[in-house]
């Protein structure tokens, strides 16, 4: 190749690269404009100090950050700011439980008491592992009583509990339900839940800045949450907090988790198969299907359906549960979503595997769920995903 030909090829390559970079910049500007138009009014209305939004569309990732992680210091929200994700943690617990299922250490159809003999002779001889994972045990409460703070008191709580409905016929959203599921799954694998999460599942998902207990070296990145009265707050310890609402994560990691869920359809590893188990609707609950951790809606959908599926009634009142055959809801035509809250933080994640698209919204104030859902829907709709 002579010098003239080489120079011509080099010029062509530079031109192509420049056009690609320009197109990338244009795409980010367009997506950023959409996100700005939705998030900035949402922050004003909700009096929210800081927000991070992660979006993935057809393999392209975008993270947009707004406001402050700490009002006192003025520290800005970045892609590495750590937020409490509340009950979005349940999707991680479900993934760990599904991994135990894939490994053969636990089975959804087994009675819960099989994995915790202290519960033998109680209602948990009839409540199976699937019931715990899908909140269909028969009426376990939303929270543990305040006096339940030790493992012995936890066992006594479960031993004394009596179902209000036959297991598998009613869904009542419950931390003690999915908390016990995570506890039993970890027990079946012979390790404490937090250790399995921190040393195995989170690294296995490629999440480098997600924690149950934020280490000292990461505390400078841990945002402060804010109450309705704008007082600084972080989540307090509680029974099965790690399993039910204990994960803290960044927009970068949560977007990676969304992408792992989207990409699971193309993988064959045990972790890929576990993730897919969490996407299967197990019970029809009004407008949505309850999966393992995730809540599932037929796709395409509309805003009214999404709002109904994420309504306060779904969270706070018992709902009729109708069993679904595992193949009844095709995995290719679903929207998967989950909200999460602590007293000072709010989170929402939604993904549409068919469109290779997803969104994560993290905030350091607990603002209303309908506002989160509307914001996510508006952004995805503007990107052509509904």
N, C-alpha and C positions, 0 to 999 in steps of 0.2 A: 504494500500500500504506500503510495507516494505521499509527500507532505500535504499536497493540495487536497487529496481525497480525505486524508485523516482530519485535516482542519475543517473540511465540509461536514464530515460525520460528527465531529465534536460540536460544531455550531448547531446542527440539527438536534443533537441530544440536549444541549443547553436550552434550546427553544422549547422542546417538548417538556423538559423539567420545569421551565418557567411557566408554561401554560398550566401544567398540573398543579403547581403551587398556587397560581392565581385562582384556579378553580376551587382548590381547597380553602383558600381564604374567602372566596365568595360564598361557599357553602357554610362556613362557620359564621360569617356575617349574617347570612339569611337566617340560620337557626338561632343565632344570638338575638336577632331582632324579634323573632317570635317569642323566645323565652322572656326577654325583657318586658314585652308588652303584657305578658301574663303575670310574671312573678312580682314585678315592682308594685302594681296595684294590690296584689295579694298581701304583700308585706305591709303596706300602708293600712289596709283594712284590718289585718290581724295584729298590728303593732308588733311585728316580728323583728327581732334584732338582726338575725342572720339566716341565710338560706344557701344551700348548695344543691344544684340540679345537675344530674347526670343523664345523658341521653345516648343511646346507641341505635343507629339506623344502618342496616346493611353493612355492618362491620366498621362503620365510622363512629368514633367516640367524641362526645362533646361534654365538657364540664363547665358550668357557669356558676360563679360565686358572688354573693351579695352580702353587704352589711358586715356586722361584727360578731366574732365568737365570744367576746367579753366586753360588755359595755363600759366597765371600769377602766380597763387598760386600752380599749379601742382596737384591740387585735383583730385584724381582718379575717373573715372566713376565706379559706383556701381549699383547694382540692384535697388537702391532707388534714383538714380540721376534723376532729373526732366528735361525732354526734351519738347520743343515745338513740337507738332505733326502736325501743319498746317492743311491742308484740310482733314486729317484723322479725324479731329473734326466733319466733316460733317456726319460721321456715328453715332456719338453720337446725333447730332441734329435730324437725321433721326429716331433714336430709340425713342427719346422723342416725335417726331411727331407721330410715329406709336403708342406710348403709348396713346397719346391723341385720336387717331383714335379708339383704342381698348376700351377706356373708353367712347367713344361716344360723345366727346366734339367737334370733327372736323371730316369732311368727305372729302376724297380725290376728290370726284366728284363735290363738291360744288365750286362755284366761289369764288375766293380769296376775292372779295369785300364783301362777306357775313360776313366775320370776321373782316373787317376793313372798316366800312361804309364811311370813308373819301375817299375811292377809288371807290365808287359807281359812275356810269356814265362814267367810264374810261374803258380801255382795260381789266381791271381786273374783269369786269363783264363776260368776255369770257375766261379768263385764270383761270383754276381751280387749286385747291390745289395740285393735282398730278403733273400738269405742273411745278409748282414751285419746287417741291421736286425732279423732274427728269430733270430740266434744259430745259424743252420743252415749255416754255412760248411763244416763238416766237422771241427770239433774245435779251433778257436782257444781258447786257455786262458783261465781266469778273469781273470788279471792279466798284465800285461807282466812279463818278467824285470826284476829290480831294476836291471840295468845299462843298460836302455833308457831314456835320459833326453833324447835329442836327436832332431830330425827325421830326421837321417841314420841314426841307430841304429834308429829306428822303421821306416824303409824297408828296412833290411837284415834286420830281424826278419821282416817280411812276405815279403820275397824268399826267405828261407831256410825259411819254414814249409811243411810238407807236410800235407795233409789226412789225417786218420785214417779218415774215412768220406766217401762220395760226398756232395757238397753237396746239401742239401735232404732228406736222409734221417735226420738226427740233430740234436738241439738240445743245445748245451752253452753254458750261460750264460757270457757273456764280455764284459769291458770292451773288449779290443782289437777285438771284432767290432762292437759298436754305436758304439764310438769312431771307427772308420774310416768307418762310415756317416755320422756327423755331419760328419766332416772332409771327406768327398767331397761331401756335399750343400752345405756352405758353399763349397767350392772351385768347384762348378758355378755358384754364384751370384756368384762373383768377390769374396768378402769373407771375412776370417777368421771362424771360428766364433763366438768370444766377442763380436766386434763385431756380428755379425748378431743374436745373442741379446740383447745389452744395449741395442742401439739400435733394433732392429726388432721381434723377436718378443715380448719381454717387455712393452714398451710397447703393442704391438698387442693383447695380451691384457688390457691395463689393469692390469698388475702394477707398482706404483710402488715396492715395497720388496723386490724380488727381484733377486739379483745372482749373477754368477759370482765377481767380486772385490768384496767389500764395501768401498764407498768410506769414506774417513776420517770423513766427516760422519755415517755410519751405524754406526760401530764401537761406539758406546755402547749400541746396541740388539742387538748381535751376542752371543748367549748363548755361554757356555763349555760345551763338552761335558765329560763325565766318563767316565773309564775304569772298569773293574770295580773297580780299587783306589781309585776316587774322586779321581783326579788330573785336573786341568784339561787339556783338549786341544782343539785345532781341527785340521781336516783339513790334511794336508801336500800340496804340489804333486806332480803325477805326470803321466806321459804320458797325454794325452786325458782328464785329470781333468775338464775343463769339460764334455766330451761325455758322460762316463759317470757322474759322481757329484758334479759341482761346483756345483750350484745351491744358494744359500742363500735362504730365503724366510720369510715370516711366515704365521701362521694366516689372517690377512685375505686375503693374496694367494693362498695355496693354495686357500682356499675359493672365491675368484673364478675360479681356474683350473678347479676342479671344475665350477663353474657354467657356464663357457665350454664345457666338454666336454658338459654336459647340454644346453645351449642350442644347440649346433651344428646340431641337427636342424631348427631353425627358420630357419637363415640360409643365405644364398646367396653370401656373400663367398668369396674365395679362402682366407681363414683358416678359415672354417667348413668348407669342403670339405676342407681339409687335416686338420682335427681329425677329421672323420668317417673319413678314410682310416686314422687310427690305431686306430679301433674295429673294424676288419675283421679277423676271425681268419684268419690265413694258414696256420698249421700246427696240427694237433691234437697236443697234447703231454699224454698221459695225461688228467687231469681238466680241463685247461684248453686254451684256444686261444691261441697266441702271436700277438698283434697287433704293430703297430709301437710298441714301448715298453711299451704296456699288456698285461696278461694278462687273458683274457676267459673268463667262465664263464656257462653257460646260466642264465637266471633264470626262475622261482624256483630257489633253491639251498638248501643246508644247511651247517651248520658243518663237518661232516666233509669235504665237498667243498672248501670254502674252505681248510681246513687242509692237505689233500692238495695242492691247487694251489700253496700257498705253503710247501711242505715243504723241508727242507734237501736232500733228494734232487733236487728240481727245480733247485736252485741249484748243486749241486756234482757231480752225476753226469750223464753223457750220457743223453738220453732219445730214444726213437724219435719221429721227426717224420713226420706224415702230412699231405700237402698238402690244403688245404681250398679248395673253389671259393668265390670271393668272395661268392656269394649263399647259401651253405649255412647260414650262421648269421645269422638275421634280426637286424638292429640293434635291433629293438624289445624283444627278449627276452634281454638280456644284463646281467650285472654285470661291471663293469670295475674292476680293482684293480692296485695295485703297491706293493711295499714298498721301503724305502730305508734304508741304514745307512752311517754312517762310524764310526770308532773311538769317538767320543764322543756320537753322536746316533742317533736312530731315527725313522722316519717310516712312515706307511701312509696310503693314500688308496683309497677305494672309492666307486663311484657306480653308481646304477641309473637310467639315463635315462628308462625307462618310468614310473618313480615320481617323477621329478624330485627325486631325493634323493641325497645323498652325504655323506661324512664324511672328515675329515682328522685324523690324530693325529700330533703332533710332540712329541718329547721330547729332552732334552739328556743322555740316556744310552742306549747301545745295549742295549736289553733284548730278550728273545727274540721272534721273529716270531710264534709261536703266540699269545703273550699279546696282541700288538697286534690280530691277527685276531679273537681271541675278544672283545676289548673292543669293537671296531667292530661285530661281529655282534650282540653283546648290546644295544648302544645302538640299532642300526637295527631289530632285532627288537622292542624295546620301543616303538619308534615305528611299528610295523606294517609294516616293510619287511624282507623275508627273501629 
